[in-house]
Amino acid sequence: MLTLYHAPQSRSSRILWLLEELDAEYDIKTVSIRRRDPAAEGPVAPMIGARDPQNVHPHGKVPALVHDGVTIFESAAVVLYLTDAFPRNRIGPGVGDPLRGPYLSWLAYYTGVMEPAFTAAMLGLKGTDSTIAWAPVDDVLAHVEAALARGPYVLGETFSGADVLVGSVYILFMGAPLLPRTDLRAAYVERLTARPAYRRAQAKDGATA
Ligand SMILES: N[C@@H](CCC(=O)N[C@@H](CS)C(=O)NCC(=O)O)C(=O)O
């Protein structure tokens, strides 16, 4: 039994997308989460709402997954867990596959470099390559987009769980000041959002309160 702890239009929405890509059977447990106050302006907005006591995530966040009684949390861990547990079309290249190393690198890069770089840029935090554990957001975008230029996916020809994570940022931020629209970015977003599994997940996602 597989249960996704989910809040509509959040980081768990992309796990819904992945579950659809993998043709997995799953239940959705919708939980409430704290969210930015939509009335607030600026990058540091107060949060409204409260942790949901039914949520198994240690910090009351989403996504979290429970599989046969085992809890998995943190998006990259959830993606790797799912693509290993439900192998399909190299969406998660397995051990022995030449794409396994690049796949693991992209999952860790997403969590350890790309998300912090975007968050830091949104908060206006300044650093240099040697003083932060990640890289400046422009360098991150250059790295991702060099891969996409070879593409069409970050692993090359193969769509993977890494695109679910990296692509979710492009889908969310396209056209925002941090991510002005370019042909390459728009084509990537279009390629991802046209996938039938993405559309099924969107239909299941639901609206925020
Ligand atoms: N590093 C975590 C971040 C999870 C996260 O921050 N999720 C947000 C939703 S997009 C959340 O649950 N926020 C509620 C809160 O912080 O209380 C992951 O990637 O899984």
The ligand as an SDF file (V2000), in Angstrom:
LIG
                    3D

 20 19  0  0  0  0  0  0  0  0999 V2000
   12.9490   19.9670    1.0820 N   0  0  0  0  0  0  0  0  0  0  0  0
   11.5540   19.5870    1.1200 C   0  0  0  0  0  0  0  0  0  0  0  0
   10.7060   20.8360    1.1170 C   0  0  0  0  0  0  0  0  0  0  0  0
    9.2410   20.5090    1.3780 C   0  0  0  0  0  0  0  0  0  0  0  0
    8.4160   21.7800    1.5530 C   0  0  0  0  0  0  0  0  0  0  0  0
    8.9350   22.8150    1.9930 O   0  0  0  0  0  0  0  0  0  0  0  0
    7.1290   21.6750    1.2310 N   0  0  0  0  0  0  0  0  0  0  0  0
    6.2380   22.8020    1.4220 C   0  0  0  0  0  0  0  0  0  0  0  0
    5.1240   22.7860    0.3670 C   0  0  0  0  0  0  0  0  0  0  0  0
    5.6880   23.3290   -1.2010 S   0  0  0  0  0  0  0  0  0  0  0  0
    5.5310   22.6470    2.7490 C   0  0  0  0  0  0  0  0  0  0  0  0
    5.0630   21.5740    3.0610 O   0  0  0  0  0  0  0  0  0  0  0  0
    5.4410   23.7290    3.5290 N   0  0  0  0  0  0  0  0  0  0  0  0
    4.6990   23.7430    4.7540 C   0  0  0  0  0  0  0  0  0  0  0  0
    5.5370   24.1480    5.9480 C   0  0  0  0  0  0  0  0  0  0  0  0
    6.7030   24.5060    5.7680 O   0  0  0  0  0  0  0  0  0  0  0  0
    5.0240   24.0830    7.0440 O   0  0  0  0  0  0  0  0  0  0  0  0
   11.2290   18.6850   -0.0800 C   0  0  0  0  0  0  0  0  0  0  0  0
   11.7180   18.9860   -1.1770 O   0  0  0  0  0  0  0  0  0  0  0  0
   10.5240   17.6920    0.0690 O   0  0  0  0  0  0  0  0  0  0  0  0
  1  2  1  0
  2  3  1  0
  2 18  1  0
  3  4  1  0
  4  5  1  0
  5  6  2  0
  5  7  1  0
  7  8  1  0
  8  9  1  0
  8 11  1  0
  9 10  1  0
 11 12  2  0
 11 13  1  0
 13 14  1  0
 14 15  1  0
 15 16  2  0
 15 17  1  0
 18 19  2  0
 18 20  1  0
M  END
$$$$
